[in-house]
Amino acid sequence: MWYLDNGANNHTCGDKDKSINIDDLIKGNVTFTDHSEVFIEGKHIILIRLKNESHQFIDDVYYILIVKSNILSLKQLLENSYETKMKDRTLTLLDTYGAMIKVTMKKNIMVKSMYER
């Protein structure tokens, strides 16, 4: 399961098995809003399966071993030519080819994505 986050600067994933290709030379730290820091173990490309059974690559995903939830940064998606629309508790995400993904906001206002591995 992936979460769409409009406050995250980067995509993050703690599961190395989701990786297609990992660059373990990329190192650094990520600071969260609570000011805690975690170590970046690398950057990878991930192949994800959508609910409609199609697949899509997401690149520039930080591999952070201790991260328990997979996060897609809306900011990073927008920087990579994705488009977002929000209306009536639904977020629509369009990729560069016009493929559309719709997700509905849950009660806790967290938007759960349609992405799965």
N, C-alpha and C positions, 0 to 999 in steps of 0.2 A: 504494500500500500504506500502511496505517495501523498504527501500533503503539499498543497499550494500555499506559499507564504509570501505576502506582499511586504513583509518587514525584513526578509532575509536578503542579504546581498549575493549569496552564492547557493548553488545547488549543493546538497550534502547527502551522503549515504555512508552507512557504516558496514555494509555487507559487500565484501570483496567478491562474492560469488555472482553478484549482479553485473560485474565489470566485463566489458568486452576487451578493453585495452586499458592498462593502468600505467601512468608515468610516475614511478615512485621516487623520482628525483625532485618532484615538487614537494616542498616542505614549508611549514609555517605554522601560524596560529590563527584561530578564529575566535573572536570575542563575541559573546552573546549579550543580550540586553541586560542580564543580571550581572554583567562585568566578569563572568567566569570565562576562562580561556581553555580551548582544547587544541590539541596538536593535529595538524594536517599530515596524513601519512602518504598522500599522493593525490593525483587527479586522474579520473577515469572517464571513459565513454561507456554509457549504459544503453542496452537495448531493452526497451520496455514494451509490454504487450498492453494494448488498449482493450477496453471492454468489448469493442466491436471486433476483436481478434486481429486487428491490424497491428503493426509494429512500428516503432519509431526510435531513432537514436537521440539520446540527450548527451551532449558533450560538456566538458569543463565541470564535471561533478567532483567536488572534493571528497576524498575518501577519509573519513574521520572514524576511527575504530570504535570509539565509545558512543557514537550517535546511534540511538535506538529507533528513531523515526526518519524515514527518507523525506527529504524536503526539496521541492522545486521552487526556486526563487522566481516570482513573477517579474521582478526587476531584471534578472538575468535573461529571462525569456523575452521580455520586451526589447532588451538590448540586442537580441539575436533575431529580430524581425517577426516575433510573434505579436499577435494583437489580442487584447482582452476587452471583453464587454461584460458589464455587470448590470443585471436588472432582475427584479422580483426574486431575490435570494438565489439567483443562478448566475454562475460565472461561465462565460463562453470563451474558449481559448482557440484561436486560429493559428495554424502554423504557416510557414512560408508557401506551402502548396495549397492552402485553403482548406485543409482537413480541419474539421471542427470537433472539439471536445466540449461537452457541457457537464458541469458539476453543480450540485445543489448544496447550499450552505446548511450545515447541521445546526442543532439547537445551541451548541456552545460557540457558534459563530466561526468554528474552524471549518474550512472548506476542504473536504476530502476529495482527492482527485480520482479519476477513472483509471489511473495507471496501476498496473500490477506487473509482477515479474512472472 
